[in-house]
Amino acid sequence: MRRSFTVALERYGYEMTAAADGLTGLELFRDESFDLLILDVMLPGLDGIGLCRRVRETSLVPVLMMSARGDGLDVVAGLEAGADDYVVKPVDTYVLVARIRSLLRRATYAPAPEPERAADEGPPPEGEVLVLGDLSIDTAGMEVFVSGSPVALTPTELKLLLEFAAHPGVVLERHTLLRNVWEYGWDGDSRVVDLCVQRLRRKLGRERIETVRGFGYKLRR
Protein backbone atom coordinates (compact mmCIF):
# COMPACT_ATOMS: atom_id res chain seq x y z
CA MET A 1 0.00 0.00 0.00
CA ARG A 2 2.86 2.36 0.82
CA ARG A 3 4.48 1.72 -2.55
CA SER A 4 1.21 2.05 -4.46
CA PHE A 5 0.35 5.39 -2.82
CA THR A 6 3.88 6.67 -3.43
CA VAL A 7 3.66 5.84 -7.15
CA ALA A 8 0.12 7.22 -7.47
CA LEU A 9 0.93 10.54 -5.75
CA GLU A 10 4.14 10.97 -7.75
CA ARG A 11 1.97 10.78 -10.88
CA TYR A 12 0.08 13.79 -9.52
CA GLY A 13 3.38 15.68 -9.29
CA TYR A 14 4.15 15.27 -5.60
CA GLU A 15 7.68 14.51 -4.43
CA MET A 16 7.37 11.62 -2.01
CA THR A 17 9.57 10.19 0.74
CA ALA A 18 8.36 6.95 2.33
CA ALA A 19 9.22 5.15 5.57
CA ALA A 20 8.24 1.62 6.56
CA ASP A 21 8.02 2.29 10.31
CA GLY A 22 7.43 5.16 12.71
CA LEU A 23 10.97 5.52 14.04
CA THR A 24 12.41 5.75 10.54
CA GLY A 25 9.73 8.27 9.69
CA LEU A 26 10.67 10.35 12.74
CA GLU A 27 14.34 10.33 11.72
CA LEU A 28 13.44 11.43 8.18
CA PHE A 29 11.21 14.17 9.55
CA ARG A 30 14.05 15.49 11.72
CA ASP A 31 16.58 15.36 8.89
CA GLU A 32 14.50 16.78 6.03
CA SER A 33 11.85 19.42 5.38
CA PHE A 34 8.33 18.32 4.43
CA ASP A 35 5.19 20.20 3.39
CA LEU A 36 2.82 17.50 4.62
CA LEU A 37 2.89 14.15 6.43
CA ILE A 38 0.64 11.14 5.82
CA LEU A 39 0.78 8.83 8.85
CA ASP A 40 -0.73 5.37 9.06
CA VAL A 41 -2.11 4.61 12.52
CA MET A 42 -0.74 1.06 12.35
CA LEU A 43 2.93 1.90 11.75
CA PRO A 44 5.26 -0.63 13.43
CA GLY A 45 7.77 0.43 16.07
CA LEU A 46 6.28 3.86 16.74
CA ASP A 47 2.66 4.02 15.63
CA GLY A 48 1.17 6.91 13.70
CA ILE A 49 -0.47 8.45 16.75
CA GLY A 50 2.76 8.43 18.73
CA LEU A 51 4.64 9.79 15.73
CA CYS A 52 2.09 12.60 15.35
CA ARG A 53 2.59 13.57 18.99
CA ARG A 54 6.37 13.65 18.51
CA VAL A 55 6.00 15.78 15.38
CA ARG A 56 3.70 18.23 17.18
CA GLU A 57 6.34 18.81 19.84
CA THR A 58 8.36 20.84 17.33
CA SER A 59 6.31 21.39 14.17
CA LEU A 60 2.96 22.65 12.86
CA VAL A 61 3.32 20.81 9.53
CA PRO A 62 -0.06 19.54 8.21
CA VAL A 63 -0.72 15.91 9.16
CA LEU A 64 -3.16 13.56 7.43
CA MET A 65 -3.89 10.42 9.44
CA MET A 66 -4.75 7.14 7.72
CA SER A 67 -6.84 4.63 9.64
CA ALA A 68 -8.28 1.20 8.86
CA ARG A 69 -11.37 1.99 10.94
CA GLY A 70 -13.66 4.92 10.34
CA ASP A 71 -15.47 5.07 13.67
CA GLY A 72 -13.02 3.70 16.22
CA LEU A 73 -10.76 5.14 18.85
CA ASP A 74 -7.96 5.42 16.28
CA VAL A 75 -9.61 8.39 14.58
CA VAL A 76 -10.25 10.25 17.84
CA ALA A 77 -6.77 9.52 19.17
CA GLY A 78 -5.15 10.67 15.93
CA LEU A 79 -7.06 13.96 15.86
CA GLU A 80 -6.40 14.54 19.57
CA ALA A 81 -2.69 13.96 18.91
CA GLY A 82 -2.74 16.90 16.50
CA ALA A 83 -3.66 15.47 13.09
CA ASP A 84 -5.53 17.88 10.83
CA ASP A 85 -7.69 15.34 9.00
CA TYR A 86 -8.00 11.62 8.37
CA VAL A 87 -8.93 9.12 5.69
CA VAL A 88 -10.12 5.55 6.08
CA LYS A 89 -8.43 2.66 4.26
CA PRO A 90 -9.06 1.57 1.61
CA VAL A 91 -9.14 5.04 0.11
CA ASP A 92 -9.41 6.05 -3.53
CA THR A 93 -6.47 8.03 -4.84
CA TYR A 94 -8.67 10.94 -5.95
CA VAL A 95 -10.06 11.27 -2.38
CA LEU A 96 -6.54 11.20 -0.94
CA VAL A 97 -5.37 13.84 -3.41
CA ALA A 98 -8.38 16.04 -2.59
CA ARG A 99 -7.55 15.91 1.13
CA ILE A 100 -3.87 16.63 0.42
CA ARG A 101 -4.72 19.65 -1.73
CA SER A 102 -7.07 20.99 0.93
CA LEU A 103 -4.42 20.65 3.64
CA LEU A 104 -1.77 22.34 1.51
CA ARG A 105 -4.14 25.22 0.75
CA ARG A 106 -4.71 25.70 4.47
CA ALA A 107 -0.97 25.68 5.08
CA THR A 108 -0.51 28.53 2.58
CA TYR A 109 -3.76 30.31 3.40
CA ALA A 110 -3.83 34.10 3.21
CA PRO A 111 -6.88 36.36 3.45
CA ALA A 112 -7.97 38.26 0.38
CA PRO A 113 -6.22 41.63 0.07
CA GLU A 114 -8.15 44.71 1.09
CA PRO A 115 -9.32 46.90 -1.82
CA GLU A 116 -7.29 50.01 -2.45
CA ARG A 117 -8.54 53.09 -0.61
CA ALA A 118 -9.17 56.38 -2.38
CA ALA A 119 -7.18 59.39 -1.22
CA ASP A 120 -10.28 61.10 0.19
CA GLU A 121 -11.32 58.12 2.28
CA GLY A 122 -8.94 59.09 5.04
CA PRO A 123 -6.24 56.97 6.65
CA PRO A 124 -6.57 53.18 6.59
CA PRO A 125 -7.53 51.37 9.79
CA GLU A 126 -4.68 50.86 12.17
CA GLY A 127 -3.05 47.54 11.31
CA GLU A 128 -4.89 44.38 10.30
CA VAL A 129 -5.44 43.00 13.76
CA LEU A 130 -8.68 41.54 15.06
CA VAL A 131 -9.07 42.13 18.79
CA LEU A 132 -11.58 40.13 20.83
CA GLY A 133 -10.93 40.75 24.50
CA ASP A 134 -7.42 39.54 25.27
CA LEU A 135 -7.34 37.60 21.98
CA SER A 136 -5.53 39.31 19.08
CA ILE A 137 -5.29 37.92 15.55
CA ASP A 138 -2.85 39.47 13.11
CA THR A 139 -4.49 38.53 9.81
CA ALA A 140 -1.57 39.83 7.76
CA GLY A 141 1.22 38.13 9.70
CA MET A 142 -0.96 35.09 10.53
CA GLU A 143 -0.10 35.34 14.22
CA VAL A 144 -2.29 34.85 17.28
CA PHE A 145 -1.75 36.32 20.74
CA VAL A 146 -3.51 35.79 24.06
CA SER A 147 -2.80 38.52 26.62
CA GLY A 148 0.15 39.56 24.46
CA SER A 149 1.75 36.10 24.40
CA PRO A 150 2.05 34.30 21.03
CA VAL A 151 0.09 31.08 20.53
CA ALA A 152 1.26 28.48 18.00
CA LEU A 153 -1.59 27.09 15.90
CA THR A 154 -1.56 24.51 13.13
CA PRO A 155 -2.82 25.73 9.73
CA THR A 156 -6.16 24.04 10.32
CA GLU A 157 -6.53 25.50 13.81
CA LEU A 158 -5.66 28.96 12.48
CA LYS A 159 -8.15 28.78 9.60
CA LEU A 160 -10.85 27.53 11.98
CA LEU A 161 -10.15 30.46 14.33
CA LEU A 162 -10.27 32.93 11.42
CA GLU A 163 -13.64 31.48 10.41
CA PHE A 164 -14.95 32.06 13.93
CA ALA A 165 -13.38 35.53 14.11
CA ALA A 166 -15.05 36.54 10.85
CA HIS A 167 -18.42 35.86 12.53
CA PRO A 168 -18.00 36.74 16.25
CA GLY A 169 -21.05 35.87 18.30
CA VAL A 170 -22.64 33.97 15.39
CA VAL A 171 -23.40 30.26 15.73
CA LEU A 172 -21.60 28.28 13.01
CA GLU A 173 -22.92 24.81 12.28
CA ARG A 174 -20.52 21.91 11.98
CA HIS A 175 -21.32 21.24 8.33
CA THR A 176 -20.61 24.91 7.57
CA LEU A 177 -17.20 24.63 9.24
CA LEU A 178 -16.49 21.36 7.40
CA ARG A 179 -17.23 23.11 4.10
CA ASN A 180 -15.38 26.37 4.78
CA VAL A 181 -12.35 25.09 6.72
CA TRP A 182 -11.87 21.45 5.66
CA GLU A 183 -13.34 22.08 2.18
CA TYR A 184 -15.56 19.02 2.31
CA GLY A 185 -17.94 19.09 -0.63
CA TRP A 186 -19.97 16.36 1.05
CA ASP A 187 -21.11 15.49 4.55
CA GLY A 188 -17.95 14.76 6.49
CA ASP A 189 -17.22 13.46 9.95
CA SER A 190 -18.07 16.22 12.44
CA ARG A 191 -15.55 14.77 14.90
CA VAL A 192 -12.77 16.59 13.07
CA VAL A 193 -14.53 19.85 13.94
CA ASP A 194 -15.23 18.88 17.56
CA LEU A 195 -11.67 17.77 18.25
CA CYS A 196 -10.10 20.77 16.51
CA VAL A 197 -12.32 23.04 18.63
CA GLN A 198 -11.08 21.17 21.72
CA ARG A 199 -7.48 21.84 20.69
CA LEU A 200 -8.26 25.52 20.17
CA ARG A 201 -9.84 25.71 23.61
CA ARG A 202 -6.75 24.22 25.21
CA LYS A 203 -4.58 26.85 23.52
CA LEU A 204 -6.84 29.90 23.75
CA GLY A 205 -8.90 29.26 26.88
CA ARG A 206 -11.81 26.91 27.39
CA GLU A 207 -14.47 29.64 27.58
CA ARG A 208 -13.41 31.29 24.32
CA ILE A 209 -15.53 29.09 22.03
CA GLU A 210 -19.02 28.29 23.22
CA THR A 211 -20.92 25.12 22.34
CA VAL A 212 -24.51 25.70 21.26
CA ARG A 213 -26.03 22.27 21.67
CA GLY A 214 -27.82 20.93 18.64
CA PHE A 215 -26.39 23.65 16.39
CA GLY A 216 -22.63 24.20 16.55
CA TYR A 217 -20.15 26.66 17.99
CA LYS A 218 -19.66 30.41 18.32
CA LEU A 219 -16.75 32.62 19.29
CA ARG A 220 -17.60 34.85 22.20
CA ARG A 221 -17.20 38.55 21.57
N, C-alpha and C positions, 0 to 999 in steps of 0.2 A: 504494500500500500504506500509506503514511504517513497519507493522508487517511482511508482506510477504517478503519484501526485507531483513529484519533482519534475518528471518529464512533461506532464500536462501543463504545469504552471510555467515552465520554461517556454513552452509553445505560445503562451500568452505574453511573453516578453519579460518575465520576471527572472532575476538572477537568484538562484536558489543555493542554499547550503543546508545539507541534511546531516542529522546525527541519529544514531541508532539507540541511544540511551540518554537519560537525563543528565548524568554527570558530564558526558562528552558535550552535550548541548550547552551546559553551563560554562564549560571551558571555552567553547567557540564564542559564546556570547561575550565573555570577558575579553577575548582576544580580538574580536572583530566588531564592526559597526553594522547594525541591522535596522531596517525601516519597520519591520514587523516580524513577530514570532508566531508560529503555529505550533501549539503544544498538544500532544496526545496525552490524555489523562493516564493511560496505561503504560507510559514509558517505564522500562526496567531501570533498576538502580535507584534513580531519583525520579519519582513520578511527575507528571505534568503539573499537578497542583503544587507540589513542593518546589519544583523548578520555577513556577510562576511567582511564588512567594520570595524566592531568592532574587529573581530578576527585579521585583518591585522594591527590594531594599535599596537599589541604586539607580533604577531606570523607570521612565514613564513610557517606554516604547509600547506601541499597541500590541496586544496579545489576543490571539484567537484560539480558544480552547476547543479541542476535538474529543468528543465523548462517544462511547458505544451505546449509551443509554440517554434517552431524551428527557426522562422525568425522574431521575434518581438523584442521590446525594452528590454524585460527581459534578453535575451541572452547578448546583448551589455552591459546593466547595470551591470549584474553579472560579466562579464569579466573585465569591467572597475573598479569594486569594488575590484578586486584582485583575482578572481577565476582563477584556472589554466586550467580548461576544463569544458565542460558541456555535458549533455545528455538530450534528449527530451523524455518526457513521452508520451505514454507508452514505456518502454525500456526493451528489452530482458535481462535476467540475464547475459547471456554470454557476451553481449556488455558492461554491467555495470562492470563486473569482468575484462574485458580487459582494460577498462579505469582505473580502480583502480590499476591494476598491473603496467600499464604504469606510473601512477603518483608515485607509491611507488618506482619504479626503478629510476625515476628522483630524488626523495628525497634522495636516497642512491647512487647517481651516483658518480663514480670516474673514471678518465681517466686511460687507460691501462698503466701499468708500463713500464718504459723505459727499453730496453734490457740492459743486463750487458755489461760494457765496458771492453775491454781488457786492460792489464796493459800498453801496448805500444801506446794506443790511446791518451794518455795525460789526463789531468784533465777533469772532467765532466764540462758541462756548469754551470755557476754560478746560482744556484737556479733553480726553475721551475716557473719562472714568465714571463708572456707575457706582453710586454710593447708596448703600442700604444699611443704615445703622452703622455698626462697626465693620461691615463688609464692604470692601472696595474692589471693583473689577476694572482693570485697565484693558479696555477692549482693543486698543492699538498694540500694546506690548504683550497682550495675552498673559497677564499676571493677575493673581488674586491675593488679597491681603485681608487678614482678620485682625482688628485692633493694631494695624500697622505692621504686622508680621506676615511675611510671605507664606503662602500655602501651595504646596506642590500638588497639582492635579494631573491625572492622565488626560489625553485628548478627549476621550469620551466623557469623563467627569466634567471637563471644562465646557464642552459643548452643551451638556445637559444643564449646567449652571447658567450659561448664557441664554438658553431657552427659557429657563425660569425667570431670569433677570429681565428679559424682554417683555414679560407679562407679570410683573409683581402683583401679588394679591389675587391673581386669576387662577382658578383651578384648571390644571392641565390633565386631561385624561391619559391613561397609559398608552392607548393606541395612538394618540396624537404624538406623544413623546417617542414612541417606536418609529413612527413615520418621519418625524423631523430630526431626530438625533441619530437613530440607528439606520434610517433610510430603508425601513422595511416597507415594501410595496404590498405586503400581505399581512395577515394577522400573525404576529410573532409571539414569542413567549414573554409575558409581562414580567417574569422573574428577573430578566436582565435590567428592567427599569427599577424594580423594587430594590435589588441588591446594589445597583449603582447609587440610588438615593441613600441607602444605608451608608455607603462609603463616603458620600458627600457629607452626611450628618456627622460622621466621626471626625471629619477634617474641619468642618465649618461650625459645628455646634448642633446638638440634636434638635433644638427648637427652631432652627432656621427654616426647615422645610416641613410644612404641616401636611399630614395625611388627612384627606377628606374621604371618609369611608364610602365605598360604593362608587366613587368618581375618579379620584386620582390624587394629585399633589399640588400644593401652591407654595410659592416663596413668600414668606412674610415680609411686609414692607418695613 
